[in-house]
Amino acid sequence: MSQIGGLRHEVVVALLFDVRGILVTCLSGSEGTSASVRGRYRPLLKRIFDVDATGLVLVHNHPSGDPSPSEADIAATRQLAAIARAVEVEFFDHLVIAGRMAVSMRRAGLMIGRPGRSKT
């Protein structure tokens, strides 16, 4: 929170974990304007495979000061969750940070299914 919570532009950070749940690497992703961030999944997937990660937590900030996930955040998260399931990567959570506040999309019920499992 302290590193990206107060930024005036959106930043995406991916935390990648190994099979034991140990943090392998922290990737600073796309930077955007004050209202949006554009991300691509292909470079993220390549890095996941390069470090043999099996788990993922995505974090991004909202410069507006409101950590509520947008419809675009929810849609992108669900799309990434489907991709992660397909390549057997556990997508643990997507956190949205604004200042000193955060919303866990998993706790808010905005992510379909449980980590590493399909929605069935």
N, CA, C and O atoms as a GROMACS GRO file, in nm:
protein
  480
    1MET      N    1   0.082  -0.119   0.000
    1MET     CA    2   0.000   0.000   0.000
    1MET      C    3   0.086   0.124   0.000
    1MET      O    4   0.057   0.221  -0.071
    2SER      N    5   0.191   0.121   0.080
    2SER     CA    6   0.273   0.242   0.092
    2SER      C    7   0.344   0.277  -0.038
    2SER      O    8   0.375   0.394  -0.062
    3GLN      N    9   0.371   0.179  -0.123
    3GLN     CA   10   0.444   0.206  -0.247
    3GLN      C   11   0.356   0.254  -0.361
    3GLN      O   12   0.400   0.336  -0.441
    4ILE      N   13   0.232   0.206  -0.370
    4ILE     CA   14   0.150   0.246  -0.485
    4ILE      C   15   0.020   0.316  -0.446
    4ILE      O   16  -0.047   0.373  -0.533
    5GLY      N   17  -0.015   0.315  -0.318
    5GLY     CA   18  -0.143   0.371  -0.275
    5GLY      C   19  -0.162   0.518  -0.304
    5GLY      O   20  -0.274   0.562  -0.329
    6GLY      N   21  -0.055   0.594  -0.303
    6GLY     CA   22  -0.067   0.738  -0.322
    6GLY      C   23  -0.027   0.788  -0.460
    6GLY      O   24  -0.022   0.909  -0.483
    7LEU      N   25   0.001   0.697  -0.552
    7LEU     CA   26   0.041   0.739  -0.687
    7LEU      C   27  -0.074   0.805  -0.761
    7LEU      O   28  -0.191   0.776  -0.734
    8ARG      N   29  -0.042   0.893  -0.854
    8ARG     CA   30  -0.143   0.965  -0.932
    8ARG      C   31  -0.174   0.897  -1.065
    8ARG      O   32  -0.252   0.950  -1.144
    9HIS      N   33  -0.114   0.783  -1.091
    9HIS     CA   34  -0.143   0.703  -1.210
    9HIS      C   35  -0.154   0.558  -1.166
    9HIS      O   36  -0.099   0.519  -1.063
   10GLU      N   37  -0.226   0.478  -1.243
   10GLU     CA   38  -0.245   0.338  -1.206
   10GLU      C   39  -0.122   0.256  -1.238
   10GLU      O   40  -0.058   0.273  -1.342
   11VAL      N   41  -0.091   0.166  -1.146
   11VAL     CA   42   0.020   0.072  -1.161
   11VAL      C   43  -0.033  -0.066  -1.123
   11VAL      O   44  -0.110  -0.080  -1.028
   12VAL      N   45   0.009  -0.166  -1.198
   12VAL     CA   46  -0.027  -0.304  -1.169
   12VAL      C   47   0.098  -0.377  -1.122
   12VAL      O   48   0.204  -0.365  -1.184
   13VAL      N   49   0.085  -0.453  -1.014
   13VAL     CA   50   0.194  -0.533  -0.961
   13VAL      C   51   0.145  -0.677  -0.952
   13VAL      O   52   0.034  -0.704  -0.905
   14ALA      N   53   0.228  -0.770  -0.999
   14ALA     CA   54   0.196  -0.912  -0.988
   14ALA      C   55   0.294  -0.977  -0.893
   14ALA      O   56   0.416  -0.966  -0.910
   15LEU      N   57   0.241  -1.044  -0.793
   15LEU     CA   58   0.323  -1.119  -0.699
   15LEU      C   59   0.312  -1.266  -0.738
   15LEU      O   60   0.203  -1.322  -0.742
   16LEU      N   61   0.426  -1.328  -0.766
   16LEU     CA   62   0.427  -1.467  -0.812
   16LEU      C   63   0.484  -1.557  -0.704
   16LEU      O   64   0.586  -1.526  -0.642
   17PHE      N   65   0.418  -1.670  -0.684
   17PHE     CA   66   0.454  -1.763  -0.576
   17PHE      C   67   0.488  -1.901  -0.632
   17PHE      O   68   0.437  -1.941  -0.737
   18ASP      N   69   0.574  -1.973  -0.560
   18ASP     CA   70   0.606  -2.109  -0.601
   18ASP      C   71   0.507  -2.207  -0.539
   18ASP      O   72   0.413  -2.167  -0.471
   19VAL      N   73   0.528  -2.334  -0.564
   19VAL     CA   74   0.436  -2.438  -0.519
   19VAL      C   75   0.424  -2.444  -0.367
   19VAL      O   76   0.324  -2.493  -0.315
   20ARG      N   77   0.524  -2.394  -0.294
   20ARG     CA   78   0.521  -2.392  -0.147
   20ARG      C   79   0.457  -2.266  -0.092
   20ARG      O   80   0.444  -2.251   0.030
   21GLY      N   81   0.417  -2.173  -0.181
   21GLY     CA   82   0.357  -2.048  -0.136
   21GLY      C   83   0.458  -1.941  -0.102
   21GLY      O   84   0.425  -1.842  -0.038
   22ILE      N   85   0.581  -1.960  -0.145
   22ILE     CA   86   0.687  -1.862  -0.119
   22ILE      C   87   0.693  -1.764  -0.236
   22ILE      O   88   0.689  -1.804  -0.352
   23LEU      N   89   0.702  -1.635  -0.203
   23LEU     CA   90   0.711  -1.532  -0.306
   23LEU      C   91   0.838  -1.553  -0.388
   23LEU      O   92   0.948  -1.557  -0.335
   24VAL      N   93   0.819  -1.567  -0.520
   24VAL     CA   94   0.930  -1.588  -0.612
   24VAL      C   95   0.979  -1.455  -0.669
   24VAL      O   96   1.099  -1.430  -0.675
   25THR      N   97   0.884  -1.371  -0.711
   25THR     CA   98   0.920  -1.243  -0.768
   25THR      C   99   0.802  -1.148  -0.763
   25THR      O  100   0.686  -1.189  -0.750
   26CYS      N  101   0.833  -1.022  -0.772
   26CYS     CA  102   0.733  -0.916  -0.775
   26CYS      C  103   0.754  -0.840  -0.905
   26CYS      O  104   0.861  -0.783  -0.928
   27LEU      N  105   0.652  -0.839  -0.990
   27LEU     CA  106   0.662  -0.773  -1.120
   27LEU      C  107   0.583  -0.644  -1.118
   27LEU      O  108   0.464  -0.643  -1.084
   28SER      N  109   0.647  -0.537  -1.156
   28SER     CA  110   0.576  -0.411  -1.172
   28SER      C  111   0.530  -0.406  -1.316
   28SER      O  112   0.610  -0.416  -1.409
   29GLY      N  113   0.399  -0.392  -1.333
   29GLY     CA  114   0.342  -0.402  -1.466
   29GLY      C  115   0.314  -0.270  -1.530
   29GLY      O  116   0.385  -0.171  -1.511
   30SER      N  117   0.208  -0.270  -1.604
   30SER     CA  118   0.169  -0.154  -1.684
   30SER      C  119   0.146  -0.032  -1.598
   30SER      O  120   0.096  -0.041  -1.486
   31GLU      N  121   0.183   0.079  -1.653
   31GLU     CA  122   0.149   0.206  -1.590
   31GLU      C  123   0.050   0.275  -1.681
   31GLU      O  124   0.062   0.268  -1.804
   32GLY      N  125  -0.047   0.339  -1.624
   32GLY     CA  126  -0.150   0.402  -1.705
   32GLY      C  127  -0.171   0.546  -1.667
   32GLY      O  128  -0.086   0.609  -1.604
   33THR      N  129  -0.283   0.598  -1.707
   33THR     CA  130  -0.320   0.734  -1.675
   33THR      C  131  -0.382   0.737  -1.536
   33THR      O  132  -0.377   0.637  -1.464
   34SER      N  133  -0.438   0.849  -1.500
   34SER     CA  134  -0.500   0.859  -1.368
   34SER      C  135  -0.630   0.779  -1.361
   34SER      O  136  -0.680   0.754  -1.252
   35ALA      N  137  -0.685   0.739  -1.476
   35ALA     CA  138  -0.815   0.672  -1.475
   35ALA      C  139  -0.812   0.528  -1.524
   35ALA      O  140  -0.910   0.456  -1.505
   36SER      N  141  -0.703   0.483  -1.586
   36SER     CA  142  -0.706   0.346  -1.637
   36SER      C  143  -0.565   0.292  -1.652
   36SER      O  144  -0.466   0.365  -1.654
   37VAL      N  145  -0.561   0.161  -1.664
   37VAL     CA  146  -0.434   0.094  -1.688
   37VAL      C  147  -0.459  -0.010  -1.796
   37VAL      O  148  -0.562  -0.077  -1.796
   38ARG      N  149  -0.368  -0.023  -1.885
   38ARG     CA  150  -0.380  -0.121  -1.992
   38ARG      C  151  -0.282  -0.233  -1.963
   38ARG      O  152  -0.162  -0.209  -1.948
   39GLY      N  153  -0.331  -0.354  -1.955
   39GLY     CA  154  -0.244  -0.467  -1.928
   39GLY      C  155  -0.259  -0.573  -2.035
   39GLY      O  156  -0.364  -0.586  -2.098
   40ARG      N  157  -0.154  -0.647  -2.054
   40ARG     CA  158  -0.158  -0.759  -2.146
   40ARG      C  159  -0.122  -0.884  -2.068
   40ARG      O  160  -0.035  -0.880  -1.981
   41TYR      N  161  -0.189  -0.994  -2.100
   41TYR     CA  162  -0.168  -1.117  -2.025
   41TYR      C  163  -0.046  -1.195  -2.073
   41TYR      O  164   0.019  -1.263  -1.993
   42ARG      N  165  -0.015  -1.187  -2.199
   42ARG     CA  166   0.093  -1.268  -2.255
   42ARG      C  167   0.227  -1.247  -2.184
   42ARG      O  168   0.290  -1.346  -2.146
   43PRO      N  169   0.274  -1.122  -2.163
   43PRO     CA  170   0.402  -1.104  -2.091
   43PRO      C  171   0.396  -1.157  -1.947
   43PRO      O  172   0.495  -1.210  -1.896
   44LEU      N  173   0.281  -1.143  -1.883
   44LEU     CA  174   0.266  -1.195  -1.748
   44LEU      C  175   0.277  -1.347  -1.748
   44LEU      O  176   0.347  -1.404  -1.664
   45LEU      N  177   0.209  -1.412  -1.840
   45LEU     CA  178   0.215  -1.558  -1.848
   45LEU      C  179   0.357  -1.606  -1.878
   45LEU      O  180   0.402  -1.705  -1.822
   46LYS      N  181   0.426  -1.536  -1.966
   46LYS     CA  182   0.564  -1.573  -1.998
   46LYS      C  183   0.649  -1.568  -1.872
   46LYS      O  184   0.727  -1.660  -1.846
   47ARG      N  185   0.634  -1.462  -1.794
   47ARG     CA  186   0.714  -1.448  -1.671
   47ARG      C  187   0.676  -1.556  -1.569
   47ARG      O  188   0.764  -1.609  -1.500
   48ILE      N  189   0.547  -1.588  -1.559
   48ILE     CA  190   0.502  -1.695  -1.469
   48ILE      C  191   0.573  -1.825  -1.505
   48ILE      O  192   0.623  -1.895  -1.417
   49PHE      N  193   0.577  -1.857  -1.634
   49PHE     CA  194   0.642  -1.980  -1.678
   49PHE      C  195   0.794  -1.973  -1.661
   49PHE      O  196   0.856  -2.072  -1.625
   50ASP      N  197   0.854  -1.856  -1.686
   50ASP     CA  198   0.999  -1.840  -1.673
   50ASP      C  199   1.048  -1.869  -1.532
   50ASP      O  200   1.154  -1.929  -1.515
   51VAL      N  201   0.971  -1.828  -1.431
   51VAL     CA  202   1.014  -1.849  -1.292
   51VAL      C  203   0.947  -1.971  -1.229
   51VAL      O  204   0.964  -1.997  -1.110
   52ASP      N  205   0.871  -2.046  -1.310
   52ASP     CA  206   0.801  -2.166  -1.266
   52ASP      C  207   0.707  -2.138  -1.148
   52ASP      O  208   0.697  -2.217  -1.054
   53ALA      N  209   0.640  -2.023  -1.155
   53ALA     CA  210   0.545  -1.987  -1.049
   53ALA      C  211   0.417  -2.069  -1.063
   53ALA      O  212   0.379  -2.107  -1.173
   54THR      N  213   0.353  -2.094  -0.951
   54THR     CA  214   0.227  -2.168  -0.952
   54THR      C  215   0.114  -2.089  -0.888
   54THR      O  216   0.000  -2.136  -0.884
   55GLY      N  217   0.144  -1.969  -0.838
   55GLY     CA  218   0.043  -1.886  -0.774
   55GLY      C  219   0.063  -1.740  -0.808
   55GLY      O  220   0.173  -1.696  -0.839
   56LEU      N  221  -0.048  -1.665  -0.801
   56LEU     CA  222  -0.047  -1.525  -0.843
   56LEU      C  223  -0.139  -1.443  -0.754
   56LEU      O  224  -0.250  -1.484  -0.722
   57VAL      N  225  -0.091  -1.324  -0.716
   57VAL     CA  226  -0.174  -1.220  -0.656
   57VAL      C  227  -0.151  -1.096  -0.739
   57VAL      O  228  -0.037  -1.055  -0.762
   58LEU      N  229  -0.259  -1.035  -0.785
   58LEU     CA  230  -0.250  -0.912  -0.862
   58LEU      C  231  -0.287  -0.796  -0.771
   58LEU      O  232  -0.378  -0.807  -0.690
   59VAL      N  233  -0.216  -0.686  -0.784
   59VAL     CA  234  -0.242  -0.566  -0.704
   59VAL      C  235  -0.239  -0.447  -0.799
   59VAL      O  236  -0.148  -0.435  -0.880
   60HIS      N  237  -0.337  -0.360  -0.787
   60HIS     CA  238  -0.327  -0.233  -0.860
   60HIS      C  239  -0.392  -0.123  -0.778
   60HIS      O  240  -0.471  -0.148  -0.687
   61ASN      N  241  -0.357  -0.001  -0.813
   61ASN     CA  242  -0.406   0.113  -0.736
   61ASN      C  243  -0.512   0.192  -0.812
   61ASN      O  244  -0.520   0.184  -0.935
   62HIS      N  245  -0.591   0.266  -0.737
   62HIS     CA  246  -0.687   0.361  -0.792
   62HIS      C  247  -0.650   0.499  -0.741
   62HIS      O  248  -0.672   0.530  -0.624
   63PRO      N  249  -0.593   0.582  -0.827
   63PRO     CA  250  -0.555   0.717  -0.785
   63PRO      C  251  -0.672   0.803  -0.738
   63PRO      O  252  -0.652   0.904  -0.670
   64SER      N  253  -0.793   0.764  -0.773
   64SER     CA  254  -0.912   0.841  -0.734
   64SER      C  255  -0.933   0.845  -0.583
   64SER      O  256  -1.003   0.932  -0.531
   65GLY      N  257  -0.872   0.750  -0.513
   65GLY     CA  258  -0.892   0.741  -0.369
   65GLY      C  259  -1.002   0.644  -0.330
   65GLY      O  260  -1.024   0.620  -0.211
   66ASP      N  261  -1.071   0.587  -0.427
   66ASP     CA  262  -1.178   0.490  -0.403
   66ASP      C  263  -1.129   0.352  -0.446
   66ASP      O  264  -1.106   0.329  -0.565
   67PRO      N  265  -1.113   0.259  -0.351
   67PRO     CA  266  -1.062   0.126  -0.385
   67PRO      C  267  -1.166   0.032  -0.443
   67PRO      O  268  -1.136  -0.085  -0.468
   68SER      N  269  -1.287   0.078  -0.465
   68SER     CA  270  -1.391  -0.008  -0.520
   68SER      C  271  -1.353  -0.054  -0.661
   68SER      O  272  -1.323   0.030  -0.746
   69PRO      N  273  -1.355  -0.185  -0.686
   69PRO     CA  274  -1.322  -0.234  -0.820
   69PRO      C  275  -1.424  -0.186  -0.923
   69PRO      O  276  -1.545  -0.187  -0.898
   70SER      N  277  -1.375  -0.143  -1.037
   70SER     CA  278  -1.463  -0.100  -1.146
   70SER      C  279  -1.514  -0.223  -1.221
   70SER      O  280  -1.466  -0.334  -1.200
   71GLU      N  281  -1.612  -0.202  -1.307
   71GLU     CA  282  -1.662  -0.311  -1.390
   71GLU      C  283  -1.550  -0.366  -1.478
   71GLU      O  284  -1.540  -0.487  -1.499
   72ALA      N  285  -1.464  -0.276  -1.527
   72ALA     CA  286  -1.350  -0.320  -1.609
   72ALA      C  287  -1.253  -0.404  -1.526
   72ALA      O  288  -1.198  -0.503  -1.575
   73ASP      N  289  -1.230  -0.366  -1.399
   73ASP     CA  290  -1.144  -0.444  -1.310
   73ASP      C  291  -1.201  -0.584  -1.291
   73ASP      O  292  -1.128  -0.684  -1.298
   74ILE      N  293  -1.330  -0.591  -1.269
   74ILE     CA  294  -1.395  -0.720  -1.245
   74ILE      C  295  -1.387  -0.808  -1.370
   74ILE      O  296  -1.354  -0.926  -1.361
   75ALA      N  297  -1.417  -0.751  -1.484
   75ALA     CA  298  -1.414  -0.827  -1.609
   75ALA      C  299  -1.273  -0.878  -1.639
   75ALA      O  300  -1.255  -0.994  -1.675
   76ALA      N  301  -1.173  -0.791  -1.624
   76ALA     CA  302  -1.034  -0.830  -1.650
   76ALA      C  303  -0.988  -0.938  -1.552
   76ALA      O  304  -0.916  -1.030  -1.590
   77THR      N  305  -1.030  -0.926  -1.427
   77THR     CA  306  -0.993  -1.024  -1.326
   77THR      C  307  -1.052  -1.160  -1.358
   77THR      O  308  -0.985  -1.262  -1.346
   78ARG      N  309  -1.176  -1.162  -1.397
   78ARG     CA  310  -1.241  -1.289  -1.432
   78ARG      C  311  -1.178  -1.351  -1.556
   78ARG      O  312  -1.165  -1.473  -1.564
   79GLN      N  313  -1.139  -1.268  -1.652
   79GLN     CA  314  -1.073  -1.319  -1.771
   79GLN      C  315  -0.937  -1.379  -1.734
   79GLN      O  316  -0.903  -1.488  -1.779
   80LEU      N  317  -0.860  -1.308  -1.651
   80LEU     CA  318  -0.731  -1.359  -1.608
   80LEU      C  319  -0.748  -1.485  -1.524
   80LEU      O  320  -0.666  -1.577  -1.533
   81ALA      N  321  -0.851  -1.491  -1.442
   81ALA     CA  322  -0.877  -1.611  -1.361
   81ALA      C  323  -0.901  -1.733  -1.451
   81ALA      O  324  -0.853  -1.842  -1.421
   82ALA      N  325  -0.975  -1.714  -1.558
   82ALA     CA  326  -1.001  -1.824  -1.651
   82ALA      C  327  -0.872  -1.870  -1.718
   82ALA      O  328  -0.848  -1.990  -1.734
   83ILE      N  329  -0.788  -1.775  -1.757
   83ILE     CA  330  -0.660  -1.808  -1.818
   83ILE      C  331  -0.572  -1.881  -1.718
   83ILE      O  332  -0.509  -1.982  -1.751
   84ALA      N  333  -0.567  -1.831  -1.595
   84ALA     CA  334  -0.484  -1.893  -1.491
   84ALA      C  335  -0.528  -2.037  -1.466
   84ALA      O  336  -0.444  -2.126  -1.454
   85ARG      N  337  -0.659  -2.060  -1.457
   85ARG     CA  338  -0.708  -2.197  -1.438
   85ARG      C  339  -0.663  -2.286  -1.552
   85ARG      O  340  -0.623  -2.401  -1.530
   86ALA      N  341  -0.670  -2.235  -1.673
   86ALA     CA  342  -0.635  -2.315  -1.791
   86ALA      C  343  -0.488  -2.356  -1.792
   86ALA      O  344  -0.453  -2.461  -1.845
   87VAL      N  345  -0.402  -2.274  -1.732
   87VAL     CA  346  -0.259  -2.306  -1.730
   87VAL      C  347  -0.213  -2.353  -1.592
   87VAL      O  348  -0.094  -2.358  -1.563
   88GLU      N  349  -0.309  -2.387  -1.506
   88GLU     CA  350  -0.285  -2.445  -1.374
   88GLU      C  351  -0.204  -2.353  -1.282
   88GLU      O  352  -0.111  -2.397  -1.214
   89VAL      N  353  -0.241  -2.226  -1.282
   89VAL     CA  354  -0.182  -2.128  -1.190
   89VAL      C  355  -0.293  -2.083  -1.096
   89VAL      O  356  -0.402  -2.046  -1.141
   90GLU      N  357  -0.267  -2.085  -0.967
   90GLU     CA  358  -0.366  -2.043  -0.869
   90GLU      C  359  -0.368  -1.890  -0.861
   90GLU      O  360  -0.268  -1.827  -0.827
   91PHE      N  361  -0.482  -1.832  -0.894
   91PHE     CA  362  -0.500  -1.687  -0.887
   91PHE      C  363  -0.565  -1.660  -0.751
   91PHE      O  364  -0.687  -1.668  -0.736
   92PHE      N  365  -0.482  -1.627  -0.653
   92PHE     CA  366  -0.528  -1.615  -0.515
   92PHE      C  367  -0.619  -1.496  -0.492
   92PHE      O  368  -0.723  -1.508  -0.428
   93ASP      N  369  -0.580  -1.380  -0.546
   93ASP     CA  370  -0.658  -1.260  -0.518
   93ASP      C  371  -0.616  -1.147  -0.610
   93ASP      O  372  -0.508  -1.150  -0.671
   94HIS      N  373  -0.702  -1.048  -0.620
   94HIS     CA  374  -0.671  -0.922  -0.688
   94HIS      C  375  -0.707  -0.813  -0.589
   94HIS      O  376  -0.824  -0.798  -0.552
   95LEU      N  377  -0.607  -0.738  -0.546
   95LEU     CA  378  -0.627  -0.632  -0.448
   95LEU      C  379  -0.627  -0.497  -0.519
   95LEU      O  380  -0.544  -0.471  -0.605
   96VAL      N  381  -0.722  -0.414  -0.481
   96VAL     CA  382  -0.728  -0.278  -0.534
   96VAL      C  383  -0.696  -0.183  -0.419
   96VAL      O  384  -0.762  -0.185  -0.315
   97ILE      N  385  -0.593  -0.101  -0.439
   97ILE     CA  386  -0.541  -0.012  -0.335
   97ILE      C  387  -0.577   0.132  -0.370
   97ILE      O  388  -0.567   0.173  -0.485
   98ALA      N  389  -0.618   0.207  -0.270
   98ALA     CA  390  -0.639   0.351  -0.286
   98ALA      C  391  -0.597   0.417  -0.155
   98ALA      O  392  -0.662   0.398  -0.052
   99GLY      N  393  -0.490   0.492  -0.160
   99GLY     CA  394  -0.438   0.551  -0.037
   99GLY      C  395  -0.401   0.442   0.062
   99GLY      O  396  -0.317   0.357   0.032
  100ARG      N  397  -0.463   0.444   0.178
  100ARG     CA  398  -0.438   0.343   0.281
  100ARG      C  399  -0.549   0.239   0.290
  100ARG      O  400  -0.556   0.161   0.385
  101MET      N  401  -0.637   0.239   0.190
  101MET     CA  402  -0.749   0.144   0.188
  101MET      C  403  -0.724   0.040   0.080
  101MET      O  404  -0.655   0.065  -0.019
  102ALA      N  405  -0.783  -0.078   0.100
  102ALA     CA  406  -0.769  -0.185   0.001
  102ALA      C  407  -0.897  -0.267  -0.002
  102ALA      O  408  -0.966  -0.282   0.098
  103VAL      N  409  -0.926  -0.321  -0.120
  103VAL     CA  410  -1.038  -0.413  -0.137
  103VAL      C  411  -0.982  -0.542  -0.196
  103VAL      O  412  -0.913  -0.542  -0.297
  104SER      N  413  -1.014  -0.652  -0.130
  104SER     CA  414  -0.982  -0.784  -0.182
  104SER      C  415  -1.099  -0.827  -0.270
  104SER      O  416  -1.211  -0.842  -0.222
  105MET      N  417  -1.072  -0.848  -0.397
  105MET     CA  418  -1.179  -0.890  -0.486
  105MET      C  419  -1.228  -1.031  -0.450
  105MET      O  420  -1.344  -1.063  -0.472
  106ARG      N  421  -1.140  -1.114  -0.395
  106ARG     CA  422  -1.182  -1.248  -0.353
  106ARG      C  423  -1.279  -1.236  -0.236
  106ARG      O  424  -1.386  -1.297  -0.238
  107ARG      N  425  -1.243  -1.158  -0.134
  107ARG     CA  426  -1.330  -1.144  -0.017
  107ARG      C  427  -1.462  -1.076  -0.052
  107ARG      O  428  -1.564  -1.103   0.011
  108ALA      N  429  -1.458  -0.988  -0.152
  108ALA     CA  430  -1.579  -0.918  -0.194
  108ALA      C  431  -1.668  -1.007  -0.282
  108ALA      O  432  -1.776  -0.964  -0.323
  109GLY      N  433  -1.623  -1.129  -0.310
  109GLY     CA  434  -1.702  -1.222  -0.391
  109GLY      C  435  -1.702  -1.189  -0.540
  109GLY      O  436  -1.791  -1.231  -0.613
  110LEU      N  437  -1.602  -1.114  -0.585
  110LEU     CA  438  -1.598  -1.071  -0.725
  110LEU      C  439  -1.514  -1.163  -0.814
  110LEU      O  440  -1.508  -1.143  -0.935
  111MET      N  441  -1.452  -1.262  -0.753
  111MET     CA  442  -1.375  -1.360  -0.830
  111MET      C  443  -1.454  -1.490  -0.830
  111MET      O  444  -1.498  -1.538  -0.725
  112ILE      N  445  -1.470  -1.546  -0.947
  112ILE     CA  446  -1.545  -1.672  -0.960
  112ILE      C  447  -1.459  -1.789  -0.916
  112ILE      O  448  -1.341  -1.797  -0.951
  113GLY      N  449  -1.519  -1.880  -0.838
  113GLY     CA  450  -1.448  -2.000  -0.795
  113GLY      C  451  -1.347  -1.972  -0.685
  113GLY      O  452  -1.333  -1.860  -0.637
  114ARG      N  453  -1.279  -2.078  -0.648
  114ARG     CA  454  -1.173  -2.067  -0.547
  114ARG      C  455  -1.039  -2.080  -0.617
  114ARG      O  456  -1.033  -2.130  -0.729
  115PRO      N  457  -0.932  -2.036  -0.552
  115PRO     CA  458  -0.801  -2.047  -0.617
  115PRO      C  459  -0.773  -2.189  -0.661
  115PRO      O  460  -0.793  -2.285  -0.586
  116GLY      N  461  -0.726  -2.202  -0.785
  116GLY     CA  462  -0.684  -2.331  -0.836
  116GLY      C  463  -0.796  -2.425  -0.870
  116GLY      O  464  -0.771  -2.540  -0.908
  117ARG      N  465  -0.919  -2.381  -0.860
  117ARG     CA  466  -1.033  -2.468  -0.888
  117ARG      C  467  -1.126  -2.402  -0.985
  117ARG      O  468  -1.136  -2.279  -0.989
  118SER      N  469  -1.194  -2.482  -1.062
  118SER     CA  470  -1.292  -2.427  -1.154
  118SER      C  471  -1.418  -2.391  -1.076
  118SER      O  472  -1.432  -2.426  -0.959
  119LYS      N  473  -1.508  -2.320  -1.142
  119LYS     CA  474  -1.629  -2.274  -1.072
  119LYS      C  475  -1.734  -2.382  -1.055
  119LYS      O  476  -1.839  -2.358  -0.995
  120THR      N  477  -1.709  -2.499  -1.106
  120THR     CA  478  -1.807  -2.609  -1.092
  120THR      C  479  -1.793  -2.680  -0.962
  120THR      O  480  -1.867  -2.774  -0.935
   0.00000   0.00000   0.00000
